[in-house]
Amino acid sequence: LSSMTPAEMSAKYKAGTLELFDAVVSHSAVEHMGLGRFGDALNPWGDILSIARAWCVTKSGADMYLGLPTGTDLVKFNSHRQYGPVRWGLVTTN
């Protein structure tokens, strides 16, 4: 098991030396992406893009664990998204 900072990961990705990951694990993070609450840019597809970017650096056939609020599909601006039948399909589209 090893770790790296976001800057280290970015540098390795740009240099083409980033090894692919075995899995994607996210708990209580993706639902906030793109809503501006934590200083990030507003982006209505922030959650979908975040997962798509994770898959770009993950081995083929890898596993994914997502801990997301579930229920009726909704966005509680600028707090979080809630995932129901429609949003679950969107966020896991890749």
Residue pairs with C-beta under 8 A, 6 or more apart in sequence:
4 12
9 18
12 18
13 57
18 57
20 57
20 58
20 59
20 62
21 54
21 57
21 58
21 59
21 62
22 58
22 59
22 62
22 63
23 58
23 62
23 63
23 64
23 65
24 51
24 54
24 55
24 58
24 62
24 63
24 64
24 65
24 66
25 64
25 65
26 51
26 54
26 65
26 66
26 67
27 65
27 66
27 67
28 67
28 68
30 47
30 50
30 51
30 66
30 68
30 91
31 47
31 68
31 69
31 80
31 81
31 82
31 83
32 38
32 79
32 80
32 81
33 40
33 43
33 46
33 47
33 49
33 50
34 40
34 41
34 42
34 43
34 44
34 45
34 46
34 47
34 49
34 50
35 42
35 46
35 75
35 77
35 78
35 79
35 80
35 81
36 42
36 78
37 78
37 79
40 46
43 49
47 81
47 87
47 91
48 90
48 91
48 93
51 64
51 66
51 91
51 92
51 94
52 93
52 94
54 64
55 94
64 92
66 91
66 92
68 81
68 83
68 88
68 91
69 80
69 81
69 82
69 83
70 82
70 83
70 84
70 88
71 82
71 83
71 84
72 82
72 84
73 82
73 83
73 84
73 85
73 86
73 87
74 81
74 82
74 84
75 81
75 82
76 82
81 87
83 91
